[in-house]
Amino acid sequence: MAVHGKNSKFSVEDSAGTTLRDLSANLTNVAFSRQNDTHDTTGFGSESHTFLVGLTNGKITLTGWTTATVTTGTLTVIDSLVGLDTVTVGWEYGPHGSTTGFPKYTGECVLETMDVSDPVADLVSFVAVLQISGDVTKGVY
């Protein structure tokens, strides 16, 4: 059965790295992308390619509206991640929501990019790309 995206939940730690901040109410899209490095293991005489999986990689792209709340606003939380050169922060993502038993992904990340747009006739919005650092854990709420 298909699941509607309106119940998705996404949280990320602020720069202090101690508190998960729920950004869900101001997000309009979460794009969760994971990849495997693949290495061609095809030898001479083969008729088809063969591959071996190497390291994994991934990114999370957040799109939404900014809020200026001092400690928990989307702009405050995302902006606090700029310049954290040796620190990763935790994140938690529930594509179906946070109801008990629903899938949950967790891991660590660093901020790759943050773009803010403030058109004269619309809401101030942002797009942030988080680079996943290390393993992703899949569990349940």
C-alpha positions as CSV (number, residue, x, y, z in Angstrom):
1,M,0.0,0.0,0.0
2,A,1.3,3.5,-0.9
3,V,2.1,5.9,2.0
4,H,1.5,9.7,1.8
5,G,4.5,11.9,2.4
6,K,2.7,14.4,4.7
7,N,3.5,12.3,7.7
8,S,7.3,12.2,7.1
9,K,9.6,13.2,10.0
10,F,13.1,14.5,9.9
11,S,15.3,15.7,12.8
12,V,18.9,16.8,12.9
13,E,21.2,17.8,15.8
14,D,22.2,21.4,16.1
15,S,25.8,22.5,16.3
16,A,26.1,21.5,19.9
17,G,25.4,17.9,18.8
18,T,23.3,17.1,21.8
19,T,19.7,17.8,20.8
20,L,17.8,16.5,17.9
21,R,15.7,19.3,16.4
22,D,12.6,18.3,14.6
23,L,12.4,20.3,11.4
24,S,9.3,18.4,10.0
25,A,6.7,21.1,10.3
26,N,8.7,23.4,8.0
27,L,10.0,20.9,5.5
28,T,8.3,20.3,2.1
29,N,10.6,17.6,0.8
30,V,13.3,15.2,2.1
31,A,15.3,13.4,-0.6
32,F,17.2,10.5,1.0
33,S,19.8,9.1,-1.4
34,R,22.1,6.2,-0.9
35,Q,24.6,4.7,-3.2
36,N,27.1,1.8,-3.4
37,D,30.5,2.2,-5.0
38,T,30.7,-0.5,-7.7
39,H,33.9,-2.0,-9.1
40,D,34.2,-3.8,-12.4
41,T,35.5,-7.4,-11.8
42,T,35.1,-8.5,-15.4
43,G,38.0,-10.6,-16.7
44,F,39.2,-11.4,-20.2
45,G,37.0,-13.8,-22.1
46,S,33.8,-12.7,-20.3
47,E,30.6,-12.0,-22.2
48,S,29.1,-9.7,-19.5
49,H,30.3,-7.4,-16.8
50,T,30.5,-8.5,-13.2
51,F,30.7,-6.1,-10.3
52,L,31.7,-6.0,-6.6
53,V,30.2,-3.6,-4.2
54,G,32.6,-1.3,-2.3
55,L,31.9,1.5,0.1
56,T,28.5,3.1,0.6
57,N,27.7,6.8,0.3
58,G,24.7,9.1,0.6
59,K,23.1,12.5,0.9
60,I,20.0,14.0,2.3
61,T,18.5,17.0,0.6
62,L,16.1,19.1,2.7
63,T,13.7,21.6,1.2
64,G,11.5,23.8,3.2
65,W,10.5,27.2,4.7
66,T,12.7,29.1,7.1
67,T,11.7,30.0,10.6
68,A,13.6,32.4,12.8
69,T,12.9,30.8,16.2
70,V,16.1,31.4,18.2
71,T,17.1,27.8,19.1
72,T,14.8,25.6,17.1
73,G,14.0,27.4,13.8
74,T,15.0,25.7,10.6
75,L,17.4,28.5,9.6
76,T,19.0,28.6,13.0
77,V,19.6,24.9,13.1
78,I,20.9,24.5,9.6
79,D,23.0,27.6,9.7
80,S,24.6,26.4,13.0
81,L,26.1,23.5,11.0
82,V,28.2,25.8,8.7
83,G,31.9,25.6,9.4
84,L,31.8,22.5,11.7
85,D,35.1,21.2,10.3
86,T,35.6,18.1,12.4
87,V,32.2,17.5,13.9
88,T,29.4,15.3,12.6
89,V,25.9,15.6,13.9
90,G,23.2,13.0,14.2
91,W,20.0,12.8,12.1
92,E,16.8,10.7,12.2
93,Y,14.4,10.2,9.3
94,G,11.0,8.5,9.3
95,P,9.7,8.5,5.7
96,H,6.3,7.2,7.0
97,G,6.2,9.2,10.2
98,S,7.2,8.4,13.7
99,T,4.4,6.0,14.8
100,T,5.6,3.0,16.7
101,G,6.7,0.2,14.4
102,F,7.3,2.5,11.4
103,P,10.8,2.5,9.8
104,K,13.4,4.9,11.0
105,Y,16.9,5.7,9.5
106,T,19.6,7.2,11.7
107,G,23.2,8.3,11.2
108,E,25.7,11.1,11.3
109,C,26.2,13.9,8.7
110,V,28.0,17.1,7.8
111,L,26.4,20.1,6.0
112,E,27.5,20.2,2.4
113,T,25.5,23.2,1.2
114,M,22.8,25.6,2.3
115,D,20.9,27.9,0.0
116,V,18.4,30.4,1.1
117,S,15.9,32.1,-1.3
118,D,13.8,35.1,-0.4
119,P,11.6,36.1,-3.3
120,V,9.7,39.3,-2.8
121,A,6.3,37.7,-3.3
122,D,6.8,34.4,-1.4
123,L,8.0,32.8,1.8
124,V,11.7,32.6,2.6
125,S,12.8,29.1,1.7
126,F,16.0,27.0,1.9
127,V,17.6,23.9,0.4
128,A,20.3,22.1,2.5
129,V,22.3,19.1,1.4
130,L,23.6,16.9,4.2
131,Q,26.5,14.5,3.4
132,I,26.1,11.2,5.3
133,S,29.2,10.3,7.2
134,G,29.6,6.7,8.3
135,D,27.0,4.0,8.5
136,V,23.2,4.4,8.2
137,T,21.2,2.3,10.7
138,K,17.7,1.2,9.8
139,G,15.4,0.5,12.7
140,V,11.9,1.2,13.8
141,Y,10.2,3.8,16.1
